[in-house]
């Protein structure tokens, strides 16, 4: 699903009186705010959906799978998403229905 798909679904809702173009702009602004917050290492928590947080991974010694040679892997920052309990329960219910 893309931003365009999300904007179309929102704009097509009966209780929304905005154009697809306006909805797309709003969604783009929301994602810009989230991106800027994460760049500042701020936690982004969306109630009922989940939490995005930037974490630092420590440096370690990795291994080249082809040669088996040890390779140093530097420390780095990674984006982590933790779904809310509501989201986890919804996914679990869907899995149980199958």
PyMOL commands that set and color helices and strands:
alter all, ss='L'
color gray80, all
select helices_A, chain A and resi 3-11+20-39+85-97
alter helices_A, ss='H'
color red, helices_A
select strands_A, chain A and resi 44-46+50-57+60-63+70-73+76-83
alter strands_A, ss='S'
color yellow, strands_A
deselect
rebuild
show_as cartoon
